[in-house]
Amino acid sequence: MAQILVAVVMICFFLMKLYWQKRKGAVSSAEFIFWLVFWFGTLILVLLLKPLDRFVASLGFSVSAIQVAVYLAIAILFYFIFRLRLKLEKMEESLTKINEALTKTKSQPEKDL
């Protein structure tokens, strides 16, 4: 029970911090909604831990719901890292094209009219 209480207190702290960041304008509305849904989802999972353990066991897993959540979170993080790497690669290509275009225009001599 103490672990659940600590988790709930931490989630409430993160929610308050998120609200303050939104009020200061440091977080966009889309980010605010994403993190709000994430933390409320986490809160629900923490509060329903025992029923989730029974559900995971009924699916045939030999681990607890927390371990399944950790494995799932790691898989999701790897997916996000993969997508981030793809976006960075695309940005590098764009920067290279811009640099080549700028270099090409500077290397051409200017014509006097």
N, C-alpha and C positions, 0 to 999 in steps of 0.2 A: 504493500500500500504506500509505503514511503517513496518508492521509486516512481509510482504514478503521480504522487503529489509533487515531487521534484520536477518531473516532466511537464506537468500542467503549469507550474510556476514559470518554468523556462519558456514555454510556449506563450504564456501571457506576456512575459517580458519582451519576447520577439514581436508580438503583435503590437504592443505599445510603441516599441522602437520603430516599427513599420509605419504606424500612424503618425508619429512625430516626423519621420522622414517625408511623408506625404504632405504634411502641413508646411514643412519648410520648402517644399518643391523639389526635393532631391530625387524623388521617385515619380515616374510618370503614372498616369492612371492605369495603363495596361499592366505595368510592373506591379503596381499596388494590388490590383485585382488578382494577378497570378499568385503573388506571395500570400495574399489574404486567403485564397482558396487552399494553397499549399499548407499553411499553418493550421487552418481550421480542419482540413483533412487529417493532418497529423494529430491534432487534438482528439478527433473522433476515433482514430485508430488506437491511441493510447487509452482512451476511456473504455473502448470495447475490446481490450486485449484478450481477456479470457474467452469470450465467444469466438474471436478470430483464431485463437489457438485450437479450439474444437473444430472449427471449419477447416483449417489447414490440415489437421489430423484426419478429418473425414475425406480429404482429397488424396490421402495416402502419403503425405510428407511425414518424414520422421523428425522434423525440426519444428521449432516454435514459430509462431507468426512473426516475431521480431526478426528471426534469422531469415525468413523468406523475404521480409521487407528490406532487409539489408542487402540481400543478394539482388533483389529487383532494383534497388536504388543504385547499386554498383553498375548493373547493366545499363540503366538509364544514363548514368554519368558517362560511361564509355560512349554511348550513342551521341550524347551532346558534345563530347570532345571530338568525335569523328565529324559531326556537322560543323563545329567551329573550325576544325582544320580545313574542311572544304571551303568555307567562307574566306578564311585567310588566304588560301591558295588563289581563289578568284580575285581577291583584292590585290594580291601581288601581281597577277597577270594584268589587271587594269592599270596599276601603277607603272608597270613596265611599258605598256602601250603608250601611256601619257608621256613618260620619260622619252621614249623613242620619238614621239611626235614633236616634243619640245626640242629635242636635240636636232632633229631633221630641219626644223624651221630656223634654228639658230645657225646651223652650218651653211645654209643657203645665203649667198651674198644678197644684200638688199639693193634693189634697183632704184636709181634716182629718176624721178619723173620730171 
